[in-house]
Amino acid sequence: MDDLLGLQSAMDTIDEAATAVANEVERDRLSETALARLSTVEAELKRSRTALEKIIREEAS
């Protein structure tokens, strides 16, 4: 159960990071190259969160 709590904490951290990245992209103050990189980071964070969700579901059942 502690492992699942750790994974949930990791998901929360990913959510916070994704929100921060999305906010920077929305501000549109960075160069086009930086915005493209941040968009890539945001997509990777979403994929990581999805993978963690799947692990949590598998371990909880």
One Martini backbone bead per residue (centre of mass of N, CA, C, O) as a GRO file, in nm:
protein
   61
    1MET     BB    1   0.056   0.064  -0.019
    2ASP     BB    2   0.300   0.259  -0.012
    3ASP     BB    3   0.357   0.241  -0.312
    4LEU     BB    4   0.092   0.376  -0.404
    5LEU     BB    5   0.144   0.644  -0.262
    6GLY     BB    6   0.398   0.712  -0.422
    7LEU     BB    7   0.259   0.712  -0.699
    8GLN     BB    8   0.055   0.933  -0.631
    9SER     BB    9   0.266   1.146  -0.574
   10ALA     BB   10   0.386   1.141  -0.858
   11MET     BB   11   0.128   1.235  -0.999
   12ASP     BB   12   0.107   1.507  -0.858
   13THR     BB   13   0.378   1.612  -0.965
   14ILE     BB   14   0.308   1.592  -1.261
   15ASP     BB   15   0.069   1.785  -1.254
   16GLU     BB   16   0.231   2.032  -1.166
   17ALA     BB   17   0.426   2.035  -1.405
   18ALA     BB   18   0.214   2.051  -1.632
   19THR     BB   19   0.095   2.318  -1.541
   20ALA     BB   20   0.351   2.488  -1.564
   21VAL     BB   21   0.396   2.438  -1.861
   22ALA     BB   22   0.123   2.539  -1.968
   23ASN     BB   23   0.157   2.827  -1.863
   24GLU     BB   24   0.405   2.898  -2.035
   25VAL     BB   25   0.275   2.851  -2.307
   26GLU     BB   26   0.042   3.062  -2.270
   27ARG     BB   27   0.226   3.319  -2.238
   28ASP     BB   28   0.417   3.348  -2.491
   29ARG     BB   29   0.744   3.442  -2.415
   30LEU     BB   30   0.881   3.242  -2.584
   31SER     BB   31   1.031   3.080  -2.796
   32GLU     BB   32   0.954   2.858  -3.034
   33THR     BB   33   1.151   2.641  -2.939
   34ALA     BB   34   1.073   2.637  -2.640
   35LEU     BB   35   0.772   2.571  -2.686
   36ALA     BB   36   0.822   2.301  -2.825
   37ARG     BB   37   0.965   2.168  -2.587
   38LEU     BB   38   0.736   2.205  -2.380
   39SER     BB   39   0.532   2.036  -2.536
   40THR     BB   40   0.695   1.778  -2.511
   41VAL     BB   41   0.699   1.766  -2.205
   42GLU     BB   42   0.394   1.757  -2.166
   43ALA     BB   43   0.351   1.489  -2.316
   44GLU     BB   44   0.536   1.318  -2.133
   45LEU     BB   45   0.381   1.366  -1.871
   46LYS     BB   46   0.117   1.238  -1.966
   47ARG     BB   47   0.236   0.957  -2.022
   48SER     BB   48   0.337   0.906  -1.735
   49ARG     BB   49   0.063   0.925  -1.596
   50THR     BB   50  -0.073   0.696  -1.748
   51ALA     BB   51   0.124   0.476  -1.655
   52LEU     BB   52   0.068   0.509  -1.350
   53GLU     BB   53  -0.230   0.448  -1.357
   54LYS     BB   54  -0.198   0.159  -1.457
   55ILE     BB   55  -0.030   0.054  -1.223
   56ILE     BB   56  -0.230   0.115  -1.000
   57ARG     BB   57  -0.461  -0.058  -1.105
   58GLU     BB   58  -0.305  -0.328  -1.105
   59GLU     BB   59  -0.219  -0.321  -0.795
   60ALA     BB   60  -0.518  -0.285  -0.674
   61SER     BB   61  -0.628  -0.578  -0.800
   0.00000   0.00000   0.00000
